[in-house]
Amino acid sequence: MAENQKRTRRANGESAIYVGADGRFHARVPMGYKDNGEPYRRHLTRKTREELVEEVKKLERQRDAGSARQPGKPWTVGKWLEHWVENIAKPTVSENTYDGYEVAVRVHLLPGVGKHRLDRLEPEHLESLYRRMQANGARKAGTAHQAHRTARTALGEAVRRGHAAKNAAALAKPPRMEEDESEVEPYSVEEVQYLLIEANRRRNSARWMLALALGLRQGETLGLRWSDVDLDNEYLKLRRNRLRPRYEHGCPEASPCGRKAGFCPGKKQVRRETKNTKSRAGRRAVPLPGPLVSTLRAHAATQARERKVAGNLWIESDYVFTKPLGGPLSPNTDYHDWKRLLEDAGVRDGRLHDARHTAATVLMLLGVPARVIDQIMGWEPGTSASMRARYLHVPDAMLKDVARKIAEAIWGTSETSTVDKNQDNEV
């Protein structure tokens, strides 16, 4: 360490200022050492000595702060984003996070600001891009926000590595986000009962019971294995999430099938099936109500019969919920099954995630303590209050009951009220 500091001090010596044959003032500023250990200097030139001295001081401050651009051909924004998303972000973030970054880079940032030099990108360039994205309602503000967050992360890494002096995205103002006027309306207890009656007629009926009664996320439910389920002690452990599959073509290049990769006859899965939950709160034990325990026991017996009938065609996987011949369920297929369940049960349309809102609200109505709700739903302690604000919905019947109690406390019941509605109460 001491030797490196000595070498840095020797390299960062005084800047040599001289007048060149062109009559301009020149300076060679020591900048440290290249990656191969060789010292290097930056050459600056200005018309006046005062201008040059000011630029030299500015560059020396950047050098000492570690934010000066390294030697070599400067990065364009596009080249840096492509390098960052594939070589820096991809190995270190989850598949879903990478997908969001990749789309924001490829679809929005590369065409919008990719040709700018990285060290000359300004906040105004990004703000102009955000306005163009939303012009004539082409994109929602949320899409511009996703591009903004991606740019801020990518450019922050460029600054940290000395490829740019400032993070233009951190200075840029993203578009204003307006609150969605449509409030999530959880399903009523009666609607949940209709759904469960219909689910009982279907294969994998316990899958929908877990969603409506316990609020399990789609990925948690589809990633559940029998080794995570303890029916004797009536609980299950959540450890992982099922990922959306991604495929590549398996057909020969000489004779392509002409279909999308997901429909290629020889398609190859290029993404792992599951990933571990990203937070400690997500790895949790969830209690199983008695009817759910009975349903899961019946489900296990049915799956054993399916395995026996399928014979060698069965794909062994230990998943609780599988395809008819084994193997994990596809999230896309699961989504369409939910939509058909709503239609067949005669219940209003809604998102699959609305079942999670429903379960959280039912827990609140049952008077379950907030700490236990957080445990069942898998909310982090630091964010649990905000999550409860998003997911716990107060039904109209509860509001009316509160209004009745307020009326009784202040004005008394109709039998004991001291106010005569028929008399003139003016003093």
LINZIHU-V362508 format. One record per residue. N is the residue number from 0. SS is DSSP state (H for helix, E for strand, - for the rest). Layout:
BEGIN
n: <N	N>
ss: <SS	SS>
END
This chain:
BEGIN
n: <0	1	2	3	4	5	6	7	8	9	10	11	12	13	14	15	16	17	18	19	20	21	22	23	24	25	26	27	28	29	30	31	32	33	34	35	36	37	38	39	40	41	42	43	44	45	46	47	48	49	50	51	52	53	54	55	56	57	58	59	60	61	62	63	64	65	66	67	68	69	70	71	72	73	74	75	76	77	78	79	80	81	82	83	84	85	86	87	88	89	90	91	92	93	94	95	96	97	98	99	100	101	102	103	104	105	106	107	108	109	110	111	112	113	114	115	116	117	118	119	120	121	122	123	124	125	126	127	128	129	130	131	132	133	134	135	136	137	138	139	140	141	142	143	144	145	146	147	148	149	150	151	152	153	154	155	156	157	158	159	160	161	162	163	164	165	166	167	168	169	170	171	172	173	174	175	176	177	178	179	180	181	182	183	184	185	186	187	188	189	190	191	192	193	194	195	196	197	198	199	200	201	202	203	204	205	206	207	208	209	210	211	212	213	214	215	216	217	218	219	220	221	222	223	224	225	226	227	228	229	230	231	232	233	234	235	236	237	238	239	240	241	242	243	244	245	246	247	248	249	250	251	252	253	254	255	256	257	258	259	260	261	262	263	264	265	266	267	268	269	270	271	272	273	274	275	276	277	278	279	280	281	282	283	284	285	286	287	288	289	290	291	292	293	294	295	296	297	298	299	300	301	302	303	304	305	306	307	308	309	310	311	312	313	314	315	316	317	318	319	320	321	322	323	324	325	326	327	328	329	330	331	332	333	334	335	336	337	338	339	340	341	342	343	344	345	346	347	348	349	350	351	352	353	354	355	356	357	358	359	360	361	362	363	364	365	366	367	368	369	370	371	372	373	374	375	376	377	378	379	380	381	382	383	384	385	386	387	388	389	390	391	392	393	394	395	396	397	398	399	400	401	402	403	404	405	406	407	408	409	410	411	412	413	414	415	416	417	418	419	420	421	422	423	424	425	426>
ss: <-	H	H	H	H	H	H	H	H	H	H	-	-	-	-	E	E	E	E	-	-	-	-	-	E	E	E	E	E	E	E	E	E	-	-	-	-	-	E	E	E	E	E	E	E	E	-	-	H	H	H	H	H	H	H	H	H	H	H	H	H	H	H	H	H	-	-	-	-	-	-	-	-	-	-	E	H	H	H	H	H	H	H	H	H	H	H	H	H	-	-	-	-	-	H	H	H	H	H	H	H	H	H	H	H	H	H	H	H	H	H	H	H	-	-	-	E	H	H	H	-	-	H	H	H	H	H	H	H	H	H	H	H	H	H	H	H	-	-	-	H	H	H	H	H	H	H	H	H	H	H	H	H	H	H	H	H	H	H	H	-	-	-	-	-	-	-	H	H	H	H	-	-	-	-	-	-	-	-	-	-	-	-	-	-	-	-	-	H	H	H	H	H	H	H	H	H	H	H	-	-	-	-	-	H	H	H	H	H	H	H	H	H	H	-	-	-	H	H	H	H	H	-	-	E	H	H	H	E	E	-	-	-	-	E	E	E	E	-	E	E	E	-	-	-	-	E	E	-	-	-	-	H	H	H	-	-	-	-	-	H	H	H	-	-	-	-	E	E	-	-	-	-	E	E	E	-	-	-	-	-	-	-	E	E	E	E	-	-	H	H	H	H	H	H	H	H	H	H	H	H	H	H	H	H	H	H	H	H	H	H	H	H	-	E	-	-	-	E	-	-	E	-	-	-	E	-	E	-	-	H	H	H	H	H	H	H	H	H	H	H	H	H	H	H	-	-	-	-	-	-	-	-	H	H	H	H	H	H	H	H	H	H	H	H	-	-	-	-	H	H	H	H	H	H	H	H	-	-	-	-	-	-	H	H	H	H	H	H	H	H	-	-	-	-	H	H	H	H	H	H	H	H	H	H	H	H	H	H	H	H	-	-	-	-	-	-	-	-	-	-	-	-	-	-	-	->
END
